[in-house]
């Protein structure tokens, strides 16, 4: 984590993450970026401060008459504790599973296409419009040329990739909206491992890509 | 404008929230610096001695605003009532992880409310925000200066928010209260997405410049 990322989520994305109003799969990408980036952590603190300020300025709503009594009666009841696994899981040598994805994946790579493996991430959004995967792409391999009917957000965990919008290394985030068509290519040397999330169906260009579409499940 | 919310927080005449309506926040902050410092003291009294009287005071100050916030965020009144109570219960349970050098009282309570709402909306317990959750901050000795500084920072942030140009303040507020994809915020404001994003970036930079302690105001690498 010594290298500071060059590509960050938009301020708008960060604020909605802090507000709790960002799409769940997109929030996962932001949460995965944050440990890499003190600057964006500061943005989140600012956003949470704004949340506190807005909360303070709201007009009070009327609580139920027994609200306080009922809450006081529950103070001494034991809280249900969520089990948390302390074991460290690795995605590859030297690449630990990000804390943001703990409990959301079974960290077993599945073959998807030559040079490309994936792990499905449980977005837990209650909506099937959003999806998230961990992708591992062999050095120099390219993903299908594709575009989006919705947004796409990616955070690199190891290695790098490049597309028409730039080069992305560990901690970097790439966000695209509907208009962008791109064909990401993994950098040389080591496999590119990234978290990728998107909403809606992909638009594939080229025969190979369209053949791959059923495999991708998109 | 009420000078002191302690006299009005439990008043049965509180305005009901109007979900979906334009924000009608008061131009001047309702609460004073001393309130922010007192809120911190109340949470610390809950954390250490498990002081129920402190909890009752904090409940009166925050539960009605939390209910209002949940309603503005799209919850029906009954659900907003439940979530406000759940949030206050979580405040009681998590009080010993409150670190006043890191976040002010309102900010900390906001993060708990935000997480309660996300948990309620999604089918599974949320984890994505936990790594940055101020409520998970390790417990450390509390320096009185830190409490004062944090309270001051909350006050300055409220003042800075009130000085934003209306079009920037609108985007900030809609980011919190309109739980919709941003295409819909464009529609609410009648401007393109790029404009929404650039207004928000201007707002954040202005706040950073004004406050000085939330990182540098400019940034590269953001595509919009």
Interface residues (C-beta under 8 A of the other chain):
Chain A: X5 X6 X7 X8 X9 X10 X11 X12 X15 X16 X17 X18 X19 X20 X21 X23 X24 X27 X28 X30 X31 X34 X35 X38 X39 X41 X42 X43 X44 X45 X46 X48 X49 X50 X51 X52 X53 X54 X55 X56 X57 X58 X59 X60 X61 X62 X63 X64 X67 X68 X70 X71 X72 X74 X75 X79 X82 X99 X100 X102 X103 X104 X122 X124 X125 X126 X165 X172 X175 X176 X177 X199
Chain B: X5 X8 X9 X10 X11 X12 X13 X14 X15 X16 X17 X24 X25 X26 X29 X30 X31 X52 X55 X56 X59 X60 X62 X63 X64 X65 X66 X67 X68 X69 X71 X72 X73 X77 X80 X81 X84 X85 X88 X89 X92 X93 X103 X104 X105 X106 X107 X108 X109 X110 X111 X113 X114 X115 X117 X118 X121 X122 X123 X124 X125 X126 X127 X128 X129 X130 X131 X132 X134 X153 X154 X157 X158 X161 X171 X172 X173 X175 X176 X177 X178 X179 X181 X182 X193 X196 X197 X200 X201 X204 X205 X207 X208 X211 X214 X215 X216 X219 X220 X221 X222 X223 X224
